Amino acid sequence: MTIHVQVQYFARFRETLGTESEHLEGAFATVDAVRQHLLQRGGVWDVLAEPSIMCARNQELCSLNEPVEQGDEVAFFPTVTGG
C-alpha cells in the first residue's frame, strides 16, 4: 500500500543534505523503511546510515521499528551530545 509521509531533517543532517524537508510516497511500513528508501539515493544520503541516528514520528521520539501511517511526519536527527 502506498502512503505519503512528510520527512524532516534536522541539525547536521539538514546541512549535509541541503534540505529541511520533503514529501515521500512509497510502501513504507516503518520509520526504518523510510530511511532505507532514502539511503538508496547514495552519496550524501549515506549520512542517514549513522548507527546512533535518532528519529521521531509525529513529533515524538521513536525507534526505527515504529510503524508509519498515511500522513505521518517522520524526522531524522543526529544524536545530540553536550558537555
C-alpha positions in Angstrom: 0.0 0.0 0.0 1.4 3.4 -1.0 1.4 6.1 1.7 2.5 9.7 1.8 4.8 10.9 4.6 6.4 14.2 5.3 10.1 13.8 6.2 12.0 16.4 8.2 15.8 16.7 8.6 17.5 18.4 11.5 20.9 19.8 12.5 23.9 18.4 10.7 21.6 16.2 8.5 19.8 19.3 7.2 23.1 20.9 6.4 24.6 17.8 4.7 21.5 17.0 2.7 20.8 20.6 1.7 17.1 20.4 2.5 15.0 20.6 5.6 12.0 18.5 4.5 10.3 16.7 1.6 7.2 14.6 0.9 7.7 11.0 0.1 5.4 8.4 -1.4 6.0 4.7 -1.1 5.2 1.4 0.6 6.6 2.3 4.0 5.7 0.0 6.9 8.2 1.5 9.4 10.4 4.6 10.0 13.3 2.4 9.0 11.7 1.6 5.7 11.6 5.4 5.0 15.2 5.6 6.0 16.2 2.7 3.7 14.4 4.3 0.8 16.5 7.5 1.4 19.7 5.5 1.7 19.2 4.1 -1.7 19.9 7.5 -3.1 23.6 7.1 -2.1 26.1 9.9 -1.9 25.4 12.4 0.9 22.3 10.4 1.9 24.6 7.8 3.4 24.7 10.2 6.5 21.4 8.6 7.4 23.2 5.2 7.9 24.6 6.5 11.2 24.2 3.8 13.8 23.2 6.3 16.5 20.6 8.1 14.4 17.6 9.4 16.2 14.1 9.6 14.8 10.6 10.8 15.6 7.2 10.1 14.3 4.6 12.9 14.6 7.0 14.8 16.8 7.5 12.0 19.4 10.8 10.2 19.7 10.6 6.6 18.5 12.6 3.6 17.3 13.4 2.8 13.7 10.8 0.0 14.1 8.0 2.4 14.7 5.1 1.8 12.2 4.2 4.7 9.9 0.8 5.6 8.5 -0.7 7.8 5.9 0.1 11.5 6.5 2.7 10.9 9.3 5.6 13.2 9.8 9.0 11.4 10.2 12.0 13.2 11.4 15.7 12.2 11.4 18.4 13.9 13.5 21.8 13.1 14.8 22.4 12.2 18.4 22.9 15.4 20.5 25.8 15.4 22.9 26.7 18.0 25.3 29.5 18.7 27.7 
